[in-house]
Structure formats: C-alpha cells, structure tokens
C-alpha cells in the first residue's frame, strides 16, 4: 500500500496543477466576452448624453452607423465599441448609434443674442426637416450648439467642446470677433467650418478648413460705394463700431473708395454705446455727402432714430447686418429711406422668377414663418447656406471631416443668399452678383433702381 502512495500522490498533484493552469485560461476567455459586449453597449449611452445637449435633434431611431451607407456597407448598428464611435479621417467625425454630429457656435446670450437666435432657429428647423425625411443616407443629424455669449474669449472653449463631441463639421459664429478668435484652433483640429460672420480676414489668406456663408465685407462695401458713385457722391463718412466686423468695414472703404472717386472719413463708436449724438453732430457739421454705418446689433436702431431726430440730410447707408427685421421693426419710420446692402434672401420676393435662388427663398421664407411666426433675417439665410452645403457634402462623401472639407472646396450651390462657388482659391463663395443695394420703403426692403438696372 505504501508502495503506491507516493506515485499516486505525485499523479494527483500534477493533475491539480494542470487543471489549475488550464482553468485559469478558460476563465480569462469567458470573461472577455461579456467585457466586449459591455463595451459595445456604451455606444447608446454616449449618444444619449450627446443628445441632451441638443434636444431638438432627433437622433433616436437611426438604424445604422452614420458612415455605413456612405461607405456602401451594411454593418449592424453596433458591431464593436470602437468602429461605432469613430470613422476614418480627422478623428472628429460621427456620433455613435447611427447619428451624424454637426456643431454650431453662435451667440445666444449677450449683445449678439438676437443674431444668434436666428442662426439657432434656422438650424433646428433644417435639422428637423432632414431628420423627418429619413436623415442623411439613413442616419439622423444630431445638432450640438455652443453659446459664445457674444464674447470672443469663449470661442476657443466652444471649439474644444466641438472636438470632444467629435463633430463632423461646424457652422461657425455670427460674431466676427469670435470667428477670428477660433480660426487657428479650428484649423489645427482639421474640422471644416462654414462661418456666419462677415469679416474678410477669415478667408484671406485661405485657410484650408475655413469657409464663409455671408458675402464678404469687400463685396458689400464695394456695392455701396458703386451706388454712391452713381448718385454723384464724392465724400463719405464711415460710422463704425470697434469690433472686427466694424473695423473691417472701415478698412475696406478706406482702401477702395478712391476707385469710385470718393474721399472717406471716419467716426468711431463703441458697441455698448446707447447714444451716438456726439458722432452724428460732428457729421452734421461736416461737408460729408453720405454716411455708411458699419456695425451690427442694437446701435443701428438708435443711430437711425437719432439721425432723423438731428435732421441729417445726407443719405444714410447700412451694411448687410441691417438687412433684417431685427433692425427694420424697432427702427420703425426712422428706417424709411435708409439704404442697405443685402444678399438676395431679404429681397427675394422682388427677384424675377428667372433668378435661380428664388424657389429656395420662397420655400424657406414660408417654412420659417410657419415655424416661428416671423420672417427670417439675414442671419437665418446664412445658416441655410452653411447647413445645406455641409449636408450635401456628407451625402456625397460620408461624415469624414477631411473628405467634407475637400468636397466643400469644389462646391457650387444655389442658396437663398445667392450662388456659392467655392474653390481652392475662393472660400468666400458669394460674388458681387449676390449682393443688391436696397432702400427701406414702408418698413420693407426693396431693390433700388441701381440694383434693378443690374
């Protein structure tokens, strides 16, 4: 008996060790599967968290990854955690759960809140229309909006949130000073952005990922100067604020006025100003023959009213920032007779039926009026162009930031503001043919004879 005890003990010990090692391996393999499955189920949670930041974007109900259809595949909604969350390219492309993330940075508080509100309303209306129609190649759009609070210093933080949220593209700020503050950050992130601000420096020189929706200050200012020349004016004063937009207006007029035989002068005011009588009194006592007010927001209304109260006889002109009910309604009778440079949208009903933009303007005006019980402002028209060009690019190339950028750079798009013609050397898109000179008549914009003749 003792003779069998030692060998039997050794055999049992060896078996125990073998089973112990093998059992450890089997346990690792079996626990890996639930871990992988758990990781895959985090995709809907990520989508839900992102959706709370943009409740108006109906992301639920998409049945496949945002990039599936564009890539020509039929992958299930969630295959593994990594492919569901990202696609190739710049690394800031799609949300998980079959949604396409588009970001917007605009001003929802502070002095530029009225402008940004029109941006937001237009974007939410357009997102709803696309999603209700089935989305982009079956994937729903998720709109993520960040408020810069009308403060340029908040712009970089908003961009960081866009990067963290992995948006495929950005509809950029309406406040020009915020635009300038974020250009380098957006460019470094390689996210294509179509801005809603009108400062020329964002696209001159060309930055690969930066495009703009409004007409440039150069285009609008030159149209106003050409109008003044046609009226025989040779001296003009530019009354402008100190923001990026206001300063650009003055700089363009100062540089280009001589082409039209016009001598420019300058009067400066602050965006936070509540009265402009000192500047207007100086203008009244000068030999200037016309005044171009270049700025945006509430000051324009006060300027128009004080201009009339002081009895200035010179023509008063405004930039395209005043081609909006935000100026026309509160200015009231003081707006009548004012000259405004405008893109096509605000004067759409006066365009001939042969104009390519008229059908889009007519439909968007009706849709916006039905949704918000007000006519769209210039800023809503800008959003329309930016949003639709991004959506069209995604339809063609999928939600890859680098591919969207490349597609935008070869885009020709008939929009409510006119026809965009982006190229490698033109990221502004709109040309002089998309800007008219209008006069306020009975509270509404009507093209002048100068523009009608064109």
Helices and strands as residue ranges (DSSP letters): H 2-40, H 42-52, H 68-71, H 81-85, E 99-106, H 113-132, E 140-147, G 152-154, H 155-164, E 169-171, H 176-189, E 192-195, G 200-202, E 210-212, H 217-230, E 235-241, H 244-256, G 257-260, E 263-269, H 277-284, E 290-294, H 299-309, E 315-318, G 320-322, H 325-331, G 332-335, E 339-343, G 345-350, H 358-372, H 378-397, H 401-408, E 412-414, E 419-421, G 432-434, E 435-441, E 444-447, H 449-453
